[in-house]
Amino acid sequence: MENLFGDNIPQKKKKERGLSKTICFAKIDSPSFEQFGVFGDQMINLRTALERAFNISNESYNTDKGTFDYECDKQRYCIRIIEATDKYYFGEISTEREFDDLLEEYRDSSNNESIKSIIIKYFTFFYIDIEKKAIVYIGQKGLKNINKLLTKYISEYSKINISIHYLGNADLLKKIERSQKLQSIEFQIADNGGDISKSLDQTLNWDRNINSFSIYIKVRRPTKHLIKEIVQDPNRHIKVKKPVLKFQDEEFNEYITHLFEDYFTVKTVLTLDDIDLQKYDKIKTKLVLALSNYVE
């Protein structure tokens, strides 16, 4: 099927029942050397760091719950290792928050009784590939600092300094070149000096009586040259926030979300069939497949 411009239009992908979740990728920088000591020589690497950090003899280990409990940025987290081998670690991270606002009312759906407060548990799953030094996890709104959490926890309990940060896609520009026509790019202007806000004030001639605008830009039919210019601009981070590309190819849109290499994430959909909270096999398979597709 072709549109009036003669572009090929892929047929719409059938939507599955489920919620759209973002799969986040991160790379792990860790030292690798042989340590010589009185009690024997030992290889210091990511595997050693994980073995030390997730040793049940650590004071962080909660015997009753089978989790490693840790506080990061005044929030308590529980890390549970579901499966661990010499090649990978697969686990769950959870945290709980209490909601007890005086102007909110909570009810028990079974008997419609009023409840004074509710506790919501947020949890996600992660998979660490030791050989690739990479981690992949399902993004969750209540768990926003997973990279920072794991960096601090592993470094503290392993006594080995590591760092975890978002993984960029080096071939992103090539994928854009091979993709079908770009539909739009959306981003928020980083108006640090307020010059753009002042220009808008002059244009609109309104007394807004507020501190600043939040300025969102949507460029329709952007050229690939423009995208390349944005990506390669050394000052892009002080100009643009969270740029998102939209393609004519809907299947490609399922994967490419944020543009910058230090905030590039891959998006997928978790359906009800993917959730097996008893064995976790399907969730693990989903993470392993995503990692193999995007991490060399």
Secondary structure, DSSP 8 states (H G I E B T S, - for coil): -B-TT--B--------SEEEEEEEEEEEE---EEE--TT--EEESHHHHHHHHT-TTSTTEETTTTEEEEEETTEEEEEEEEEE-SSEEEEEEEEEEEE--TT--EE-TTT--EES-EEEEEEEEEEEETTTTEEEEE-BTTB--HHHHHHHHHHHHHS---EEEE---TTHHHHHHHSS-EEEEEEEE--SSSHHHHHHHHHHT----SS----EEEEES--HHHHHHHHH-TTGGGTEEEEEEEES-HHHHTTB-B-SGGG--EEEEEEGGG--TTT-HHHHHHHHHHHHHH--
